[in-house]
Amino acid sequence: MNEFLDIEQEVESLCRWGAARAGAIVVLPLVGSLSLMANEFYMIKKIADLYGYKLDKSAAGAFFGALGGVFAGQTLTTVFPFPPLQIPIGICTTYAIGKVAHEWIKDGMPSFSNKYNAIFKKAKKEAESLVPMLTKSPLKDKPLGDEKANLNFDYGK
């Protein structure tokens, strides 16, 4: 198998991990929003690591800033405790964020464009079919990084 396929499979695994974790995290009262951001940051950082990039503060800020509306909407799902709505939104949004991050990183982390909005919408739709499987996945209980660390974006390789 070539390196490209290995990276693609690893990215898919990371996106599914992040999405499964999001389904569990999103229902946590009070800490759900910050935990979701940490979860998504770790997922994106690991994807960047696969390509040999260090996700620094400015790159992470640009990425999260470009998807600001997505994070605002996802944050609202943690405020209203209704798991039948929270879980699918958390899973689908996080999976889509991972897919967008993958394309953005492969492209060399350029300025955001409408291309990434289209990727987000497509990936979010694709994730709908994964919700039942990821809700039950043991990945939801597997931490990927130091989730107690301060999210100051100073994580390097």
DANORKA-V450271 format. One record per residue. N is the residue number from 1. RES is the residue in one letter. PSI is psi in whole degrees, 0 to 359 (none if undefined). Layout:
n=N res=RES psi=PSI
n=N res=RES psi=PSI
This chain:
n=1 res=M psi=142
n=2 res=N psi=166
n=3 res=E psi=323
n=4 res=F psi=313
n=5 res=L psi=324
n=6 res=D psi=316
n=7 res=I psi=317
n=8 res=E psi=317
n=9 res=Q psi=320
n=10 res=E psi=319
n=11 res=V psi=316
n=12 res=E psi=319
n=13 res=S psi=316
n=14 res=L psi=320
n=15 res=C psi=319
n=16 res=R psi=322
n=17 res=W psi=308
n=18 res=G psi=319
n=19 res=A psi=317
n=20 res=A psi=316
n=21 res=R psi=318
n=22 res=A psi=321
n=23 res=G psi=329
n=24 res=A psi=323
n=25 res=I psi=322
n=26 res=V psi=336
n=27 res=V psi=359
n=28 res=L psi=123
n=29 res=P psi=139
n=30 res=L psi=319
n=31 res=V psi=358
n=32 res=G psi=315
n=33 res=S psi=310
n=34 res=L psi=321
n=35 res=S psi=323
n=36 res=L psi=317
n=37 res=M psi=317
n=38 res=A psi=316
n=39 res=N psi=313
n=40 res=E psi=322
n=41 res=F psi=312
n=42 res=Y psi=319
n=43 res=M psi=312
n=44 res=I psi=320
n=45 res=K psi=317
n=46 res=K psi=324
n=47 res=I psi=315
n=48 res=A psi=320
n=49 res=D psi=323
n=50 res=L psi=331
n=51 res=Y psi=5
n=52 res=G psi=17
n=53 res=Y psi=146
n=54 res=K psi=125
n=55 res=L psi=96
n=56 res=D psi=178
n=57 res=K psi=316
n=58 res=S psi=320
n=59 res=A psi=315
n=60 res=A psi=318
n=61 res=G psi=319
n=62 res=A psi=316
n=63 res=F psi=308
n=64 res=F psi=324
n=65 res=G psi=320
n=66 res=A psi=331
n=67 res=L psi=25
n=68 res=G psi=317
n=69 res=G psi=325
n=70 res=V psi=315
n=71 res=F psi=324
n=72 res=A psi=315
n=73 res=G psi=319
n=74 res=Q psi=323
n=75 res=T psi=321
n=76 res=L psi=329
n=77 res=T psi=338
n=78 res=T psi=342
n=79 res=V psi=321
n=80 res=F psi=107
n=81 res=P psi=91
n=82 res=F psi=84
n=83 res=P psi=323
n=84 res=P psi=339
n=85 res=L psi=317
n=86 res=Q psi=312
n=87 res=I psi=307
n=88 res=P psi=323
n=89 res=I psi=314
n=90 res=G psi=315
n=91 res=I psi=308
n=92 res=C psi=318
n=93 res=T psi=316
n=94 res=T psi=318
n=95 res=Y psi=315
n=96 res=A psi=322
n=97 res=I psi=318
n=98 res=G psi=318
n=99 res=K psi=320
n=100 res=V psi=315
n=101 res=A psi=319
n=102 res=H psi=311
n=103 res=E psi=318
n=104 res=W psi=317
n=105 res=I psi=316
n=106 res=K psi=326
n=107 res=D psi=0
n=108 res=G psi=20
n=109 res=M psi=54
n=110 res=P psi=181
n=111 res=S psi=148
n=112 res=F psi=148
n=113 res=S psi=175
n=114 res=N psi=337
n=115 res=K psi=316
n=116 res=Y psi=330
n=117 res=N psi=319
n=118 res=A psi=320
n=119 res=I psi=318
n=120 res=F psi=310
n=121 res=K psi=317
n=122 res=K psi=314
n=123 res=A psi=323
n=124 res=K psi=319
n=125 res=K psi=316
n=126 res=E psi=323
n=127 res=A psi=337
n=128 res=E psi=323
n=129 res=S psi=344
n=130 res=L psi=345
n=131 res=V psi=309
n=132 res=P psi=318
n=133 res=M psi=315
n=134 res=L psi=334
n=135 res=T psi=327
n=136 res=K psi=357
n=137 res=S psi=138
n=138 res=P psi=347
n=139 res=L psi=334
n=140 res=K psi=340
n=141 res=D psi=4
n=142 res=K psi=107
n=143 res=P psi=146
n=144 res=L psi=332
n=145 res=G psi=192
n=146 res=D psi=91
n=147 res=E psi=355
n=148 res=K psi=355
n=149 res=A psi=154
n=150 res=N psi=132
n=151 res=L psi=68
n=152 res=N psi=6
n=153 res=F psi=27
n=154 res=D psi=28
n=155 res=Y psi=130
n=156 res=G psi=184
n=157 res=K psi=none
